[in-house]
Amino acid sequence: MNTRRRITAMGAVAVLTASAVALAIPSPVQAANSLSMLGGDVSSLQRSLDLGVRYYDADGSQKHPLDILKGAGMNYARLRVWNNPASGYNNASKVAAYAKEVKSRGLKLMVDLHYSDTWADPGNQWKPAAWANHTIQQLQKDVYDYTYAVCSTLKAQGTTPDSIQIGNEINVGMLWNEGKVSNNSFTNLGLLLKSGYNAVKACSSSTQVIIHTANSDSTDHLKWFYDGINRQGVPWDITGLSYYCFWHGGLDALYSAVSTARTRYGKPVVLVETAYPFTTANADSQANSANGTCAGFDASWTSQATMFQYIQNTVRNAGGIGVFYWEPTWTAVQGNGWDPYNMNGTGDGWDNMAVFSWSGRVNPGIRWTP
């Protein structure tokens, strides 16, 4: 998820229809499947804690935020990795350090490799500066070596990743322009993804490889992408999707995406990103990335918690195995801005989407449920 891209790229707010609610969100009691990967992307948390941000449970007691989230049912943490970010955060060494914290709190670990020095998403998949002039042949080696190095460092310190994403929201490829899907050709992207997959398995055969797109808006888009890499013989273990109802459509769209991916490719499906606003107000100088709500829901603590449950129910009933909340701890604090090139000069566009208030108190209704 890239907050800059979300501000500019998708102006229309998708509508969650009443029929979608009736169709796709049966109560948990009716759910036929169970969710085993109950996670949150806490990539900004290390910086927040270094800056002195404090977090409180629903009773107002100060606690470590990972303990608070674990108490609400979270069992998995997701950490993004940028190759050489200007901020010095979210790089391989910082992620390795925080992986110890994640594992010490009894959580599993998902590593999200962007293969970039900054945000990678459907509209931005730029090569890291060190690889800028590399050919597709060189990039295959780059991907393999970098993936293997990150995984091996984590493994050597006793924090072997339980899962690794090889690319983030790669709807039209990664490592542009060499790895971009052009004229429906998935050849180069297939080569890069195979390199990433092979590197993960060479490091740790038990680590699950995720290929992640933000294609919950359209089963046609989803099939175009995953059919394309499938034809190239790309292996993967888990299909990862992003879903934000105000950008991707109603819960019926989510249900269709998850069920289509599961049945068409025969692999487990995890929603690796989702979120919902608790307010449309803004805590800092940075414009909110999203203020959109969905039909039948306002921007409130109650709606945030309810929508998160509805999303989990929809994924569960569509046959998925996991849901991750994106950046639940990213509250506004000076010095933890969205731009890795200017963390002090930019703010947090996600302060209205976190599950902690601006004063650091958790939404009492937020729950991850199997």
Secondary structure, 3 states (H helix, E strand, C coil): CCHHHHHHHCCCCCCCCHHHHHHHCCCHHHCCCCCCEEEEECCCHHHHHHCCCCCECCCCCECCHHHHHHHCCCCEEEEEECCCCCCCCCCHHHHHHHHHHHHHCCCEEEEEECCCCCCCECCECECCHHHCCCCHHHHHHHHHHHHHHHHHHHHHCCCCCCEEEECCCCCCECCECCCECECCECHHHHHHHHHHHHHHHHHCCCCEEEEEECCCCCHHHHHHHHHHHHHCCCCCCEEEEECCHHHHCCHHHHHHHHHHHHHHHCCCEEEEECCCCCCCCCCCCCCCCCCCCCCCCCCCHHHHHHHHHHHHHHHHHCCCCEEEEECCCCCCCCCCCCCCCCCCCCCCCCCCCCCECCCCEECCCCCCCC
